[in-house]
Amino acid sequence: EVQLLESGGSWVQPGGSLRLSCAASGFIFRDFAMTWVRQAPGKGLEWVASISGGGSASHDADSVKGRFTISRDNSMNNLYLQMNSLKDDDTAIYYCARGSEWLLPLEYLQDWGPGTLVSVSS
Amino acid sequence: EIVMTQSPLSLPVTPGEPASISCRSTQSLLHSNGHTYLGWYLQKPGQSPQLLIYWASNRASGVPDRFSGSASGTDFTLKIARVEAEDVGVYYCMQGLQSPYTFGQGTKLEIK
């Protein structure tokens, strides 16, 4: 059974940093591109960043470019999102999701974790 | 950026009746491999999203056959043949062809 479990969400002041993690199990992690999607309170879904199975290629949204970095450790089956210079607008539930294969483009997201809440406020 | 536009944004449905949600993209989602990179997702209340349909018309594993997807150019449709109470939630379309990958605004389906 595929399992994705996010962690690392918490309250942080504007300008602060957080590192989110996603622990994956139940599939060959390196064989799939991975993605972060976020959802602000009461709002829709927003794609944040994706990374290929080998980690050599990644894309991120303009809203986080230069502030967030997606990475992965295939030896540990973990996906990460380093978030710096956080803003109020980054407040959201952050979901980790598994892509359809190891390459980008994204294609589709076949499994999702339960999410972790990031709250940015002073 | 490819913009995804859904309609309607709110959809009250009587149980047992059919329902239809539309999604339009601002450019073709057809990949060179012949697949159309459009997916449909359902986010039930208090849950994370789940994949319903991929490649515009293929049901994901475990999805009931009352759900179907179709495509005509840049117009996409999700149909529910007979709505059940468990189908309530917000439905999103998403294009996975080109970064930035984009979602529609969401369609909230509720039971009358």
Interface residues (C-beta under 8 A of the other chain):
Chain A: T35 V37 G44 L45 E46 W47 S50 H59 A61 D62 Y95 S100 L104 P105 L106 E107 Y108 L109 Q110 D111 W112 G113 P114 G115
Chain B: H31 H35 Y37 G39 Y41 Q43 S48 P49 Q50 L51 Y54 W55 A60 V90 Y92 M94 G96 L97 Q98 S99 P100 Y101 T102 F103 G104 Q105 G106
